[in-house]
Amino acid sequence: MNKKIKNIVAGLTILLIFLLVSVNLHGEIKLTGIFYDHMVLQQQTIAPIWGKASPDKIVRLTTSWDNKSYKVRSASNGNWKLKVKTPKAGGPYEINISDGTNLKLSDVLIGEVWICSGQSNMQMPMKGFRNQPVAGSNDAIATATNPSIRLCTVKRNSGSKPIEDIIGNWMECVPENVAEFSAAAWYFGQMIQKTLGVPVGLICAHRGGTRIEPWISSKGLKAFNWVKLPDPEQEKGITSQTPTVLFNGMINPLVGFAIRGVLWYQGESNKEEPEQYAKLMPGLIQDWRTEWAIGDFPFYFVQIAPFGYKNDGINSAFLREAQLKASTAIPNTGMACLLDAGEKVYIHPSNKKIVGERLAYLALVNTYNIKGVEFSGPVLKEMNVKGNIVNLTFDHANNGLTTFGKELENFKVAGEDKRFYPAKALLTVTGISLSSPEVVNPVAVRYAFEDFVNGDLYNTEGLPASSFRTDNWEK
């Protein structure tokens, strides 16, 4: 190599080093993974937007809906956060951000944003799982195009300590994207968007087969002394069932993003510990509300459907009971009942449309104040015993009860010996009357309190009653 070539190589090396140092010193401005083109921001609120920039730099942000500008200085580690005022639902809009380097978010809608989380029944995509279909999915997918619905699925991640960023971009609501998206969440979003006439953003963060403990923060889990937290400095041995790790990897990066509320569909993996779940479920709700620090936002969840569990474990009706109790344990929550939707051999019920719709009824009535709509099936109000006859009355049955032509086959009564016998059940003007020739002096009633049943009690609006019992016996 002659001297001239050596000088050229040396010069290029120096230039490359200079460019690398320059890039390092003047890092490109970035947004946290939830902020992408096509996203939806919650309407009529103060919405945080955050990301990374060069250290100690002025970050400027301008919103096209009002041409208002905001600015903040990035921290020594480059972190920055701004809060912008959002208008009534509408769009599309643009958001321009700069720290000297420009960044633009396009096709941003303003509307209603819901986080949808849980295990495999929330994860189940519109196209279904292998050999496990979603009923009516092909038609739903074919007709799914809706420019006012946007979809975001958070990539699976976990960690023994909180993670700041996620992988998951916003997608438009077209057939190929809907086919891969949560069926329960999509049916919810479709009804909300159609009824309210505003854009809807759905953010899914789910993982199949998971218990509830991994979805609660380490702070939230400290209230439950039977839960063992992982060492935050130790990643070895961490699985998706380790307490707090899914909160750290998939929920913590979302904390602060402006939302209307949360949808939750989980419980099968905790069916053996109903007493603990009755405490953990309200604990998760309170934990997420504490983390977001925006008040008691709506939190609606799905009761697990009946299923033919093939083991000698605790009857899953006790877990359904725990979920029913959780629905009234803290304010601004509600439960969608699926007692009529279970499939004995499939733990993933195919009728995801009623899941989304029943969640939507809860939101439309309790969050959006839509009148004339019922959001709950019959709930036991009172039990009276006269001789060998038990009379039951129900809330959420203003127009009465119905079986839609089926026999009431799921009621049982027991005397003081705690032995339950099938009861003859009749609809009355005020509720239901029960009797059994084997029980002369009834003291307790159970309805559909088995692993697998086909619910047969509804209000006239077509919403099913949950399984319930009037006793507190262990079995």
Secondary structure, 3 states (H helix, E strand, C coil): CCHHHHHHHHHHHHHHHHHHHHHHHCCCCEECCCCCCCCEEECCCEEEEEEECCCCCEEEEEECCCCEEEEEECCCCCEEEEEEECCCCEEEEEEEEECCCEEEEEEEEEEEEEEEEECHHHHCECCCECCECCCCHHHHHHCCCEEEEEEEECCCCCCCCCCCCCCCCEEEECHHHHCCCEHHHHHHHHHHHHHHCCCEEEEEEECCCCCCHHHCCHHHHCCCCCCCCCCCCCCCCCCCCCCCHHHHHHHHHHCCCCCCEEEEECCHHHCCCHHHHHHHHHHHHHHHHHHHCCCCCCEEEECCCCCCCCCCCCCCHHHHHHHHHHCCCCCCEEEECCCCCCECCECCCCCHHHHHHHHHHHHHHHCCCCCCCCCCCCEEEEEEEECCEEEEEEECCCCCEECCCCCCCCEEEECCCCCEEECEEEECCCCEEEEECCECCCCEEEECCCCCCCCCCEECCCCECCCEECCCCCC
